[in-house]
Amino acid sequence: MLDFTKLNGLVPAIVTDAATGRVLMLGFMNEEAWAKSLSTGDVTFWSRSRNKLWTKGETSGNKLRIREIRTDCDQDTLEIRVDAIGPGVCHEGYQSCFSWKLDQGQWQRADERVYDPAEVYSK
Amino acid sequence: MLDFTKLNGLVPAIVTDAATGRVLMLGFMNEEAWAKSLSTGDVTFWSRSRNKLWTKGETSGNKLRIREIRTDCDQDTLEIRVDAIGPGVCHEGYQSCFSWKLDQGQWQRADERVYDPAEVYSK
């Protein structure tokens, strides 16, 4: 059983690319988001800012299809291996949300944009 | 600047293998742990259970040498790419803490042990 007690009902869910292993994003799930992810096969998070369920891709269409689910030794964190629909997971146009790299004490963009978010999110 | 406000002073830090990209573990850093990680080049977390700084490998010797540091678009999560000293990061003897896989609704060990934790942690 997953341990939802350590972060007030949430577990961190690391989303990785099933093909390459690359970390794409991190979200949080409560028990309801976890149940919905399992029943639909698409990643659903709990949005801490909007206080509601948030199925990744519900606006852009770029859903995260679940291929494999892992948990760690404490069963308080998830790794969800996915096929990411569309060119990129990050709403700013990048394949991964982790596009910022620390370089000599400064955060620098280290990846190239793979799509134009204005085209996806204005639909 | 990293955003430490969303989880009461903590940011999740995903540790990945710099060579393969595999997710090895997830810990949390407060500002002090973050500063110590930067100054030493070894990953230091804030232990939520022990309420103190926790340098991974301080007991086992299996430190996590930092090779690259990434953050995401919200700057509230870290990905730390490391060279992991020793055979495995997980204190239960596995390369990655994410050794449990969901299989037909049951958590099953999906990886092989790479070392005997009794030998490492009894020193």
gemmi code that builds the backbone of each chain (N, CA, C; Angstrom):
import gemmi

chains = {
    "A": [
        ("MET", (0.830, -1.199, 0.000), (0.000, 0.000, 0.000), (0.870, 1.256, 0.000)),
        ("LEU", (0.459, 2.211, -0.767), (1.189, 3.471, -0.776), (0.954, 4.236, 0.529)),
        ("ASP", (1.979, 4.967, 0.946), (1.908, 5.742, 2.175), (1.604, 7.205, 1.835)),
        ("PHE", (0.361, 7.590, 2.036), (-0.060, 8.957, 1.725), (0.043, 9.891, 2.941)),
        ("THR", (0.615, 9.405, 4.039), (0.560, 10.194, 5.282), (1.659, 11.232, 5.409)),
        ("LYS", (2.755, 11.075, 4.672), (3.930, 11.906, 4.977), (3.823, 13.334, 4.468)),
        ("LEU", (3.016, 13.541, 3.420), (2.869, 14.895, 2.861), (1.397, 15.299, 2.846)),
        ("ASN", (0.739, 15.100, 3.977), (-0.667, 15.522, 4.092), (-1.550, 14.952, 2.989)),
        ("GLY", (-1.406, 13.658, 2.742), (-2.298, 13.015, 1.792), (-1.771, 12.935, 0.370)),
        ("LEU", (-0.552, 13.400, 0.158), (0.020, 13.393, -1.195), (1.248, 12.495, -1.273)),
        ("VAL", (1.479, 11.931, -2.450), (2.777, 11.314, -2.733), (3.350, 11.979, -3.985)),
        ("PRO", (4.675, 12.224, -3.980), (5.302, 12.720, -5.205), (5.292, 11.624, -6.260)),
        ("ALA", (5.000, 12.001, -7.496), (4.988, 11.050, -8.614), (5.954, 11.569, -9.683)),
        ("ILE", (7.060, 10.858, -9.838), (8.062, 11.204, -10.847), (7.627, 10.556, -12.150)),
        ("VAL", (7.475, 11.355, -13.185), (7.080, 10.816, -14.487), (8.325, 10.686, -15.352)),
        ("THR", (8.572, 9.465, -15.846), (9.727, 9.235, -16.711), (9.261, 8.690, -18.060)),
        ("ASP", (10.095, 8.897, -19.061), (9.824, 8.386, -20.408), (10.094, 6.882, -20.418)),
        ("ALA", (9.082, 6.097, -20.767), (9.230, 4.632, -20.715), (10.326, 4.136, -21.649)),
        ("ALA", (10.572, 4.859, -22.728), (11.565, 4.404, -23.704), (12.987, 4.783, -23.293)),
        ("THR", (13.169, 5.982, -22.771), (14.526, 6.473, -22.514), (14.876, 6.552, -21.036)),
        ("GLY", (13.872, 6.535, -20.166), (14.123, 6.688, -18.734), (14.250, 8.130, -18.278)),
        ("ARG", (14.224, 9.082, -19.195), (14.427, 10.480, -18.806), (13.295, 10.996, -17.917)),
        ("VAL", (13.675, 11.758, -16.903), (12.680, 12.392, -16.040), (11.992, 13.499, -16.820)),
        ("LEU", (10.669, 13.433, -16.885), (9.898, 14.422, -17.643), (9.283, 15.492, -16.749)),
        ("MET", (8.748, 15.087, -15.619), (8.137, 16.050, -14.700), (7.909, 15.385, -13.354)),
        ("LEU", (7.542, 16.184, -12.372), (7.117, 15.654, -11.085), (5.797, 16.296, -10.710)),
        ("GLY", (4.839, 15.464, -10.297), (3.569, 15.974, -9.793), (3.250, 15.287, -8.484)),
        ("PHE", (2.089, 15.583, -7.946), (1.654, 14.959, -6.699), (0.318, 14.270, -6.914)),
        ("MET", (0.145, 13.141, -6.253), (-1.136, 12.432, -6.299), (-1.690, 12.279, -4.888)),
        ("ASN", (-2.984, 12.505, -4.758), (-3.677, 12.056, -3.550), (-4.360, 10.712, -3.898)),
        ("GLU", (-5.084, 10.156, -2.961), (-5.641, 8.826, -3.224), (-6.603, 8.829, -4.400)),
        ("GLU", (-7.324, 9.939, -4.558), (-8.292, 10.031, -5.660), (-7.572, 10.096, -7.020)),
        ("ALA", (-6.498, 10.883, -7.082), (-5.735, 10.988, -8.330), (-5.088, 9.647, -8.678)),
        ("TRP", (-4.590, 8.976, -7.647), (-3.988, 7.647, -7.833), (-5.018, 6.665, -8.380)),
        ("ALA", (-6.205, 6.647, -7.801), (-7.258, 5.735, -8.259), (-7.658, 6.051, -9.697)),
        ("LYS", (-7.757, 7.341, -10.013), (-8.161, 7.710, -11.373), (-7.071, 7.361, -12.390)),
        ("SER", (-5.807, 7.543, -11.995), (-4.700, 7.163, -12.891), (-4.759, 5.677, -13.193)),
        ("LEU", (-5.014, 4.875, -12.168), (-5.075, 3.424, -12.363), (-6.263, 3.029, -13.233)),
        ("SER", (-7.402, 3.659, -13.012), (-8.601, 3.222, -13.738), (-8.598, 3.689, -15.187)),
        ("THR", (-7.955, 4.830, -15.465), (-7.971, 5.353, -16.834), (-6.724, 4.983, -17.635)),
        ("GLY", (-5.607, 4.730, -16.935), (-4.360, 4.473, -17.645), (-3.647, 5.730, -18.094)),
        ("ASP", (-4.194, 6.881, -17.754), (-3.551, 8.172, -18.023), (-3.211, 8.834, -16.687)),
        ("VAL", (-2.082, 9.542, -16.657), (-1.651, 10.154, -15.398), (-2.583, 11.302, -15.006)),
        ("THR", (-3.139, 11.205, -13.792), (-3.891, 12.303, -13.177), (-3.204, 12.694, -11.879)),
        ("PHE", (-2.963, 13.983, -11.716), (-2.351, 14.511, -10.497), (-3.401, 15.230, -9.665)),
        ("TRP", (-2.996, 15.577, -8.449), (-3.704, 16.546, -7.649), (-2.982, 17.880, -7.803)),
        ("SER", (-3.686, 18.883, -8.293), (-3.075, 20.199, -8.448), (-3.109, 20.941, -7.122)),
        ("ARG", (-1.922, 21.234, -6.596), (-1.852, 21.945, -5.315), (-2.263, 23.400, -5.469)),
        ("SER", (-2.044, 23.965, -6.662), (-2.387, 25.387, -6.836), (-3.880, 25.569, -7.097)),
        ("ARG", (-4.489, 24.621, -7.810), (-5.909, 24.763, -8.151), (-6.818, 23.939, -7.242)),
        ("ASN", (-6.198, 23.117, -6.383), (-6.971, 22.278, -5.457), (-8.015, 21.421, -6.159)),
        ("LYS", (-7.584, 20.767, -7.206), (-8.487, 19.838, -7.886), (-7.694, 18.809, -8.672)),
        ("LEU", (-8.382, 17.774, -9.121), (-7.725, 16.772, -9.953), (-7.300, 17.410, -11.265)),
        ("TRP", (-6.174, 16.936, -11.779), (-5.611, 17.522, -12.987), (-5.053, 16.382, -13.837)),
        ("THR", (-5.795, 16.057, -14.898), (-5.303, 15.041, -15.824), (-4.379, 15.719, -16.820)),
        ("LYS", (-3.126, 15.358, -16.764), (-2.141, 15.952, -17.660), (-2.586, 15.741, -19.099)),
        ("GLY", (-2.647, 16.800, -19.875), (-3.061, 16.699, -21.269), (-4.525, 17.009, -21.494)),
        ("GLU", (-5.262, 17.347, -20.414), (-6.698, 17.588, -20.605), (-6.933, 18.829, -21.472)),
        ("THR", (-5.985, 19.784, -21.447), (-6.087, 20.954, -22.323), (-5.358, 20.727, -23.646)),
        ("SER", (-4.129, 20.251, -23.547), (-3.289, 20.151, -24.742), (-3.555, 18.888, -25.550)),
        ("GLY", (-4.191, 17.902, -24.925), (-4.336, 16.599, -25.582), (-3.123, 15.705, -25.397)),
        ("ASN", (-2.052, 16.259, -24.849), (-0.817, 15.497, -24.680), (-0.832, 14.712, -23.373)),
        ("LYS", (-1.573, 13.624, -23.375), (-1.703, 12.801, -22.178), (-0.456, 11.968, -21.929)),
        ("LEU", (-0.377, 11.443, -20.727), (0.724, 10.573, -20.337), (0.158, 9.175, -20.137)),
        ("ARG", (0.381, 8.313, -21.132), (-0.136, 6.939, -21.071), (0.778, 6.089, -20.189)),
        ("ILE", (0.221, 5.461, -19.205), (1.017, 4.725, -18.228), (1.453, 3.374, -18.796)),
        ("ARG", (2.762, 3.132, -18.745), (3.319, 1.854, -19.202), (3.762, 0.987, -18.035)),
        ("GLU", (4.252, 1.611, -16.966), (4.750, 0.838, -15.811), (4.715, 1.738, -14.600)),
        ("ILE", (4.426, 1.158, -13.443), (4.383, 1.945, -12.210), (5.338, 1.324, -11.203)),
        ("ARG", (6.194, 2.174, -10.648), (7.166, 1.729, -9.653), (6.950, 2.491, -8.353)),
        ("THR", (7.326, 1.875, -7.249), (7.416, 2.642, -6.009), (8.723, 2.293, -5.322)),
        ("ASP", (9.049, 3.073, -4.290), (10.353, 2.903, -3.650), (10.214, 2.088, -2.362)),
        ("CYS", (11.338, 1.927, -1.686), (11.398, 1.045, -0.523), (10.464, 1.520, 0.590)),
        ("ASP", (10.227, 2.809, 0.713), (9.303, 3.321, 1.740), (7.863, 3.396, 1.225)),
        ("GLN", (7.654, 3.130, -0.037), (6.333, 3.201, -0.664), (5.642, 4.544, -0.414)),
        ("ASP", (6.459, 5.597, -0.447), (5.908, 6.942, -0.287), (6.194, 7.832, -1.495)),
        ("THR", (6.687, 7.243, -2.570), (6.996, 7.977, -3.800), (6.732, 7.053, -4.978)),
        ("LEU", (6.254, 7.618, -6.076), (6.002, 6.836, -7.285), (6.951, 7.233, -8.400)),
        ("GLU", (7.338, 6.245, -9.216), (7.913, 6.539, -10.527), (6.941, 5.956, -11.542)),
        ("ILE", (6.435, 6.809, -12.429), (5.472, 6.369, -13.431), (6.122, 6.472, -14.799)),
        ("ARG", (6.294, 5.328, -15.424), (6.926, 5.276, -16.745), (5.840, 5.379, -17.794)),
        ("VAL", (5.983, 6.339, -18.680), (4.878, 6.664, -19.592), (5.329, 6.736, -21.047)),
        ("ASP", (4.332, 6.620, -21.920), (4.466, 7.108, -23.295), (3.803, 8.478, -23.311)),
        ("ALA", (4.610, 9.487, -23.549), (4.073, 10.846, -23.570), (3.550, 11.142, -24.966)),
        ("ILE", (2.255, 11.436, -25.035), (1.656, 11.799, -26.319), (2.113, 13.221, -26.666)),
        ("GLY", (2.490, 13.440, -27.909), (2.905, 14.786, -28.309), (4.392, 15.001, -28.127)),
        ("PRO", (4.872, 16.147, -28.567), (6.314, 16.381, -28.619), (6.950, 16.668, -27.268)),
        ("GLY", (6.188, 17.264, -26.357), (6.817, 17.660, -25.104), (5.826, 17.697, -23.967)),
        ("VAL", (6.333, 17.459, -22.760), (5.500, 17.417, -21.565), (5.374, 18.798, -20.926)),
        ("CYS", (6.426, 19.608, -21.069), (6.459, 20.900, -20.382), (5.564, 21.913, -21.091)),
        ("HIS", (4.776, 22.636, -20.295), (3.847, 23.604, -20.892), (4.582, 24.803, -21.486)),
        ("GLU", (5.890, 24.870, -21.261), (6.667, 25.959, -21.863), (7.312, 25.542, -23.192)),
        ("GLY", (7.013, 24.324, -23.653), (7.460, 23.928, -24.978), (8.647, 22.975, -25.021)),
        ("TYR", (8.977, 22.404, -23.865), (10.148, 21.533, -23.805), (9.726, 20.079, -23.607)),
        ("GLN", (10.611, 19.158, -24.018), (10.302, 17.739, -23.854), (10.117, 17.400, -22.379)),
        ("SER", (11.038, 17.883, -21.548), (10.991, 17.650, -20.107), (10.847, 18.983, -19.395)),
        ("CYS", (10.175, 18.981, -18.262), (10.122, 20.212, -17.457), (11.505, 20.577, -16.899)),
        ("PHE", (12.399, 19.600, -16.831), (13.709, 19.862, -16.220), (14.689, 20.377, -17.266)),
        ("SER", (14.368, 21.534, -17.820), (15.182, 22.112, -18.895), (16.190, 23.143, -18.380)),
        ("TRP", (16.136, 23.441, -17.091), (17.054, 24.424, -16.507), (18.221, 23.715, -15.834)),
        ("LYS", (19.425, 24.190, -16.141), (20.643, 23.575, -15.617), (21.439, 24.611, -14.836)),
        ("LEU", (21.992, 24.196, -13.722), (22.817, 25.116, -12.936), (24.222, 25.173, -13.553)),
        ("ASP", (24.630, 26.382, -13.923), (25.900, 26.569, -14.616), (26.625, 27.740, -13.959)),
        ("GLN", (27.687, 27.426, -13.254), (28.455, 28.461, -12.533), (27.548, 29.294, -11.630)),
        ("GLY", (26.633, 28.626, -10.957), (25.767, 29.325, -10.006), (24.557, 30.008, -10.621)),
        ("GLN", (24.386, 29.902, -11.938), (23.244, 30.521, -12.607), (22.387, 29.439, -13.283)),
        ("TRP", (21.077, 29.616, -13.244), (20.183, 28.713, -13.982), (20.144, 29.126, -15.444)),
        ("GLN", (20.445, 28.172, -16.322), (20.450, 28.416, -17.762), (19.574, 27.363, -18.442)),
        ("ARG", (18.869, 27.773, -19.504), (18.148, 26.785, -20.305), (19.178, 25.873, -20.965)),
        ("ALA", (18.982, 24.567, -20.811), (19.960, 23.632, -21.365), (19.375, 22.785, -22.486)),
        ("ASP", (18.071, 22.924, -22.733), (17.424, 22.135, -23.782), (16.863, 23.058, -24.861)),
        ("GLU", (16.542, 22.456, -25.991), (15.898, 23.199, -27.084), (14.395, 23.012, -26.989)),
        ("ARG", (13.659, 24.036, -27.368), (12.210, 23.917, -27.459), (11.827, 22.929, -28.550)),
        ("VAL", (10.788, 22.121, -28.259), (10.357, 21.137, -29.257), (8.990, 21.465, -29.844)),
        ("TYR", (8.279, 22.408, -29.229), (7.011, 22.858, -29.816), (6.706, 24.252, -29.309)),
        ("ASP", (5.731, 24.886, -29.961), (5.344, 26.248, -29.587), (4.101, 26.183, -28.693)),
        ("PRO", (4.251, 26.471, -27.405), (3.105, 26.335, -26.506), (1.927, 27.236, -26.893)),
        ("ALA", (2.182, 28.353, -27.546), (1.081, 29.245, -27.940), (0.123, 28.541, -28.896)),
        ("GLU", (0.681, 27.662, -29.723), (-0.176, 26.945, -30.677), (-0.993, 25.858, -30.000)),
        ("VAL", (-0.418, 25.248, -28.964), (-1.108, 24.138, -28.307), (-2.161, 24.634, -27.329)),
        ("TYR", (-1.809, 25.658, -26.549), (-2.685, 26.040, -25.449), (-3.712, 27.112, -25.822)),
        ("SER", (-3.615, 27.631, -27.067), (-4.610, 28.637, -27.463), (-5.800, 28.001, -28.166)),
        ("LYS", (-5.688, 26.662, -28.379), (-6.796, 26.000, -29.082), (-8.093, 26.087, -28.287)),
    ],
    "B": [
        ("MET", (16.154, 31.409, -8.714), (16.141, 30.982, -7.302), (15.152, 29.832, -7.117)),
        ("LEU", (15.530, 28.869, -6.319), (14.613, 27.781, -6.026), (13.478, 28.262, -5.127)),
        ("ASP", (12.299, 27.657, -5.323), (11.115, 28.009, -4.542), (10.933, 26.989, -3.414)),
        ("PHE", (11.314, 27.386, -2.221), (11.213, 26.485, -1.063), (9.884, 26.647, -0.317)),
        ("THR", (8.968, 27.440, -0.867), (7.770, 27.778, -0.078), (6.649, 26.755, -0.173)),
        ("LYS", (6.660, 25.919, -1.216), (5.460, 25.115, -1.474), (5.296, 23.925, -0.546)),
        ("LEU", (6.413, 23.434, -0.011), (6.337, 22.268, 0.885), (6.985, 22.617, 2.230)),
        ("ASN", (6.601, 23.734, 2.782), (7.103, 24.120, 4.107), (8.629, 24.111, 4.177)),
        ("GLY", (9.251, 24.727, 3.184), (10.709, 24.869, 3.244), (11.485, 23.771, 2.566)),
        ("LEU", (10.783, 22.833, 1.933), (11.469, 21.713, 1.278), (11.229, 21.728, -0.228)),
        ("VAL", (12.204, 21.219, -0.974), (11.960, 20.895, -2.379), (12.284, 19.416, -2.576)),
        ("PRO", (11.467, 18.717, -3.392), (11.817, 17.345, -3.746), (13.057, 17.350, -4.640)),
        ("ALA", (13.949, 16.408, -4.387), (15.160, 16.278, -5.201), (15.213, 14.857, -5.753)),
        ("ILE", (15.013, 14.756, -7.061), (15.067, 13.464, -7.742), (16.522, 13.187, -8.077)),
        ("VAL", (17.041, 12.068, -7.622), (18.427, 11.713, -7.917), (18.441, 10.715, -9.067)),
        ("THR", (19.163, 11.073, -10.130), (19.260, 10.172, -11.284), (20.728, 9.818, -11.541)),
        ("ASP", (20.927, 8.680, -12.185), (22.269, 8.231, -12.564), (22.741, 9.061, -13.754)),
        ("ALA", (23.877, 9.749, -13.591), (24.347, 10.649, -14.649), (24.645, 9.898, -15.941)),
        ("ALA", (25.005, 8.625, -15.837), (25.362, 7.863, -17.033), (24.132, 7.318, -17.751)),
        ("THR", (23.158, 6.829, -17.008), (22.033, 6.136, -17.641), (20.727, 6.911, -17.581)),
        ("GLY", (20.632, 7.901, -16.705), (19.394, 8.652, -16.537), (18.400, 7.984, -15.606)),
        ("ARG", (18.699, 6.782, -15.131), (17.724, 6.069, -14.285), (17.480, 6.795, -12.969)),
        ("VAL", (16.222, 6.834, -12.567), (15.873, 7.414, -11.270), (16.370, 6.482, -10.167)),
        ("LEU", (17.154, 7.022, -9.249), (17.721, 6.214, -8.176), (16.963, 6.371, -6.862)),
        ("MET", (16.589, 7.592, -6.539), (15.855, 7.839, -5.293), (15.273, 9.242, -5.324)),
        ("LEU", (14.419, 9.531, -4.357), (13.925, 10.892, -4.170), (14.107, 11.264, -2.709)),
        ("GLY", (14.670, 12.456, -2.494), (14.790, 12.978, -1.136), (14.291, 14.409, -1.118)),
        ("PHE", (14.394, 15.041, 0.035), (13.973, 16.436, 0.155), (15.147, 17.272, 0.644)),
        ("MET", (15.219, 18.490, 0.139), (16.243, 19.434, 0.605), (15.576, 20.691, 1.150)),
        ("ASN", (16.086, 21.162, 2.280), (15.759, 22.521, 2.700), (16.920, 23.428, 2.247)),
        ("GLU", (16.870, 24.684, 2.573), (17.912, 25.591, 2.064), (19.304, 25.203, 2.565)),
        ("GLU", (19.352, 24.697, 3.802), (20.643, 24.311, 4.372), (21.213, 23.083, 3.655)),
        ("ALA", (20.359, 22.110, 3.374), (20.811, 20.905, 2.663), (21.264, 21.252, 1.244)),
        ("TRP", (20.525, 22.150, 0.617), (20.873, 22.613, -0.727), (22.241, 23.302, -0.709)),
        ("ALA", (22.458, 24.180, 0.244), (23.747, 24.894, 0.337), (24.884, 23.910, 0.591)),
        ("LYS", (24.641, 22.920, 1.450), (25.704, 21.961, 1.752), (26.000, 21.070, 0.541)),
        ("SER", (24.953, 20.697, -0.196), (25.161, 19.895, -1.407), (26.024, 20.658, -2.404)),
        ("LEU", (25.730, 21.956, -2.557), (26.509, 22.770, -3.499), (27.951, 22.925, -3.039)),
        ("SER", (28.152, 23.137, -1.748), (29.513, 23.428, -1.280), (30.382, 22.181, -1.233)),
        ("THR", (29.770, 21.013, -1.000), (30.574, 19.784, -0.883), (30.627, 18.989, -2.186)),
        ("GLY", (29.617, 19.153, -3.050), (29.563, 18.343, -4.259), (28.969, 16.961, -4.033)),
        ("ASP", (28.563, 16.683, -2.804), (27.875, 15.421, -2.481), (26.446, 15.746, -2.064)),
        ("VAL", (25.523, 14.853, -2.420), (24.113, 15.118, -2.112), (23.859, 15.034, -0.610)),
        ("THR", (23.310, 16.112, -0.057), (22.822, 16.130, 1.324), (21.338, 16.464, 1.310)),
        ("PHE", (20.554, 15.644, 2.003), (19.115, 15.872, 2.123), (18.778, 16.400, 3.512)),
        ("TRP", (17.520, 16.820, 3.657), (16.930, 17.028, 4.963), (16.099, 15.790, 5.282)),
        ("SER", (16.440, 15.108, 6.372), (15.685, 13.926, 6.762), (14.427, 14.348, 7.509)),
        ("ARG", (13.267, 14.023, 6.929), (12.000, 14.380, 7.575), (11.733, 13.520, 8.804)),
        ("SER", (12.265, 12.287, 8.822), (11.998, 11.412, 9.961), (12.936, 11.737, 11.128)),
        ("ARG", (14.168, 12.124, 10.814), (15.132, 12.393, 11.887), (15.291, 13.878, 12.175)),
        ("ASN", (14.678, 14.714, 11.320), (14.767, 16.169, 11.496), (16.188, 16.675, 11.570)),
        ("LYS", (17.004, 16.213, 10.643), (18.367, 16.732, 10.586), (18.931, 16.534, 9.188)),
        ("LEU", (20.047, 17.190, 8.920), (20.717, 17.005, 7.634), (21.182, 15.563, 7.526)),
        ("TRP", (21.150, 15.063, 6.303), (21.481, 13.662, 6.068), (22.263, 13.596, 4.764)),
        ("THR", (23.577, 13.407, 4.893), (24.401, 13.238, 3.703), (24.358, 11.776, 3.302)),
        ("LYS", (23.774, 11.539, 2.133), (23.651, 10.163, 1.645), (25.047, 9.543, 1.581)),
        ("GLY", (25.211, 8.371, 2.194), (26.510, 7.698, 2.199), (27.335, 7.976, 3.429)),
        ("GLU", (26.807, 8.762, 4.364), (27.623, 9.075, 5.545), (27.882, 7.818, 6.378)),
        ("THR", (26.966, 6.837, 6.316), (27.187, 5.563, 7.017), (27.849, 4.537, 6.100)),
        ("SER", (27.287, 4.395, 4.913), (27.742, 3.329, 4.012), (29.003, 3.710, 3.237)),
        ("GLY", (29.302, 4.991, 3.155), (30.399, 5.450, 2.303), (29.969, 5.637, 0.866)),
        ("ASN", (28.760, 5.225, 0.534), (28.281, 5.299, -0.848), (27.645, 6.659, -1.139)),
        ("LYS", (28.502, 7.646, -1.290), (28.028, 9.012, -1.527), (27.515, 9.189, -2.954)),
        ("LEU", (26.796, 10.263, -3.136), (26.267, 10.621, -4.449), (27.012, 11.866, -4.914)),
        ("ARG", (27.958, 11.684, -5.822), (28.768, 12.798, -6.335), (27.976, 13.534, -7.413)),
        ("ILE", (27.811, 14.817, -7.236), (26.962, 15.596, -8.140), (27.685, 15.900, -9.449)),
        ("ARG", (27.044, 15.551, -10.554), (27.595, 15.828, -11.884), (26.853, 16.951, -12.582)),
        ("GLU", (25.567, 17.069, -12.349), (24.771, 18.102, -13.009), (23.524, 18.344, -12.178)),
        ("ILE", (23.074, 19.585, -12.150), (21.875, 19.929, -11.387), (20.875, 20.592, -12.319)),
        ("ARG", (19.641, 20.070, -12.291), (18.561, 20.603, -13.119), (17.419, 21.066, -12.224)),
        ("THR", (16.651, 22.018, -12.709), (15.383, 22.324, -12.060), (14.317, 22.465, -13.133)),
        ("ASP", (13.063, 22.513, -12.686), (11.954, 22.516, -13.635), (11.420, 23.928, -13.849)),
        ("CYS", (10.381, 24.017, -14.653), (9.863, 25.319, -15.069), (9.353, 26.145, -13.885)),
        ("ASP", (8.881, 25.491, -12.819), (8.427, 26.219, -11.631), (9.549, 26.438, -10.620)),
        ("GLN", (10.682, 25.866, -10.879), (11.833, 25.941, -9.972), (11.465, 25.528, -8.541)),
        ("ASP", (10.622, 24.491, -8.452), (10.260, 23.980, -7.123), (10.622, 22.503, -6.952)),
        ("THR", (11.368, 21.959, -7.908), (11.809, 20.562, -7.858), (13.199, 20.486, -8.480)),
        ("LEU", (14.030, 19.598, -7.942), (15.371, 19.406, -8.485), (15.507, 18.030, -9.115)),
        ("GLU", (16.309, 17.960, -10.190), (16.841, 16.677, -10.645), (18.353, 16.767, -10.491)),
        ("ILE", (18.908, 15.853, -9.722), (20.349, 15.881, -9.473), (20.961, 14.647, -10.117)),
        ("ARG", (21.783, 14.892, -11.109), (22.425, 13.794, -11.838), (23.752, 13.482, -11.164)),
        ("VAL", (23.936, 12.235, -10.794), (25.068, 11.884, -9.931), (25.861, 10.696, -10.467)),
        ("ASP", (27.095, 10.613, -9.974), (27.826, 9.348, -9.977), (27.614, 8.741, -8.604)),
        ("ALA", (26.955, 7.607, -8.566), (26.696, 6.953, -7.284), (27.888, 6.067, -6.943)),
        ("ILE", (28.516, 6.364, -5.821), (29.637, 5.535, -5.369), (29.063, 4.232, -4.824)),
        ("GLY", (29.680, 3.114, -5.178), (29.202, 1.827, -4.657), (28.169, 1.203, -5.575)),
        ("PRO", (27.762, -0.017, -5.237), (26.910, -0.781, -6.158), (25.466, -0.330, -6.198)),
        ("GLY", (24.964, 0.212, -5.090), (23.538, 0.530, -5.071), (23.233, 1.666, -4.126)),
        ("VAL", (22.176, 2.389, -4.452), (21.762, 3.550, -3.668), (20.797, 3.138, -2.555)),
        ("CYS", (20.005, 2.114, -2.812), (18.951, 1.737, -1.865), (19.540, 0.995, -0.669)),
        ("HIS", (19.105, 1.381, 0.526), (19.644, 0.758, 1.742), (19.181, -0.691, 1.890)),
        ("GLU", (18.281, -1.132, 1.012), (17.855, -2.533, 1.049), (18.644, -3.401, 0.064)),
        ("GLY", (19.653, -2.817, -0.593), (20.540, -3.627, -1.422), (20.314, -3.541, -2.919)),
        ("TYR", (19.521, -2.566, -3.340), (19.204, -2.442, -4.761), (19.894, -1.224, -5.373)),
        ("GLN", (20.062, -1.263, -6.707), (20.693, -0.137, -7.380), (19.859, 1.119, -7.206)),
        ("SER", (18.560, 0.996, -7.421), (17.612, 2.106, -7.284), (16.627, 1.781, -6.173)),
        ("CYS", (16.155, 2.813, -5.491), (15.091, 2.584, -4.502), (13.787, 2.161, -5.168)),
        ("PHE", (13.645, 2.442, -6.442), (12.382, 2.139, -7.136), (12.400, 0.721, -7.691)),
        ("SER", (12.513, -0.245, -6.780), (12.633, -1.650, -7.181), (11.291, -2.377, -7.157)),
        ("TRP", (10.243, -1.699, -6.697), (8.910, -2.306, -6.629), (8.076, -1.900, -7.827)),
        ("LYS", (7.459, -2.881, -8.451), (6.663, -2.653, -9.649), (5.231, -3.130, -9.407)),
        ("LEU", (4.288, -2.356, -9.894), (2.881, -2.757, -9.764), (2.558, -3.779, -10.854)),
        ("ASP", (2.117, -4.952, -10.419), (1.857, -6.053, -11.349), (0.492, -6.634, -10.997)),
        ("GLN", (-0.494, -6.430, -11.845), (-1.855, -6.906, -11.613), (-2.365, -6.466, -10.242)),
        ("GLY", (-2.082, -5.219, -9.881), (-2.581, -4.680, -8.632), (-1.762, -5.021, -7.399)),
        ("GLN", (-0.651, -5.769, -7.576), (0.205, -6.132, -6.448), (1.599, -5.546, -6.649)),
        ("TRP", (2.212, -5.072, -5.567), (3.603, -4.618, -5.643), (4.534, -5.818, -5.597)),
        ("GLN", (5.394, -5.925, -6.606), (6.349, -7.030, -6.704), (7.751, -6.457, -6.879)),
        ("ARG", (8.739, -7.115, -6.282), (10.122, -6.720, -6.540), (10.423, -6.999, -8.001)),
        ("ALA", (10.964, -6.007, -8.696), (11.213, -6.186, -10.124), (12.702, -6.146, -10.453)),
        ("ASP", (13.533, -5.863, -9.442), (14.975, -5.778, -9.685), (15.695, -6.842, -8.854)),
        ("GLU", (16.950, -7.075, -9.209), (17.795, -7.993, -8.444), (18.627, -7.193, -7.447)),
        ("ARG", (18.857, -7.809, -6.294), (19.778, -7.199, -5.332), (21.183, -7.124, -5.897)),
        ("VAL", (21.866, -5.997, -5.628), (23.234, -5.853, -6.137), (24.278, -5.867, -5.025)),
        ("TYR", (23.821, -5.785, -3.768), (24.761, -5.939, -2.641), (23.977, -6.360, -1.409)),
        ("ASP", (24.725, -6.791, -0.391), (24.099, -7.231, 0.851), (24.153, -6.089, 1.866)),
        ("PRO", (23.008, -5.498, 2.181), (23.038, -4.352, 3.089), (23.580, -4.692, 4.471)),
        ("ALA", (23.452, -5.922, 4.902), (23.964, -6.294, 6.228), (25.473, -6.085, 6.304)),
        ("GLU", (26.142, -6.294, 5.177), (27.610, -6.127, 5.173), (28.009, -4.661, 5.190)),
        ("VAL", (27.179, -3.818, 4.541), (27.522, -2.402, 4.442), (27.164, -1.647, 5.706)),
        ("TYR", (25.985, -1.928, 6.244), (25.492, -1.089, 7.345), (25.850, -1.586, 8.733)),
        ("SER", (26.521, -2.766, 8.796), (26.924, -3.253, 10.118), (28.349, -2.820, 10.468)),
        ("LYS", (29.003, -2.150, 9.513), (30.392, -1.727, 9.765), (30.458, -0.716, 10.907)),
    ],
}
model = gemmi.Model(1)
for chain_id, residues in chains.items():
    chain = gemmi.Chain(chain_id)
    for i, (resn, *xyz) in enumerate(residues, 1):
        res = gemmi.Residue()
        res.name, res.seqid = resn, gemmi.SeqId(i, " ")
        for name, pos in zip(("N", "CA", "C"), xyz):
            atom = gemmi.Atom()
            atom.name, atom.element = name, gemmi.Element(name[0])
            atom.pos, atom.b_iso = gemmi.Position(*pos), 0.0
            res.add_atom(atom)
        chain.add_residue(res)
    model.add_chain(chain)
structure = gemmi.Structure()
structure.add_model(model)
structure.setup_entities()
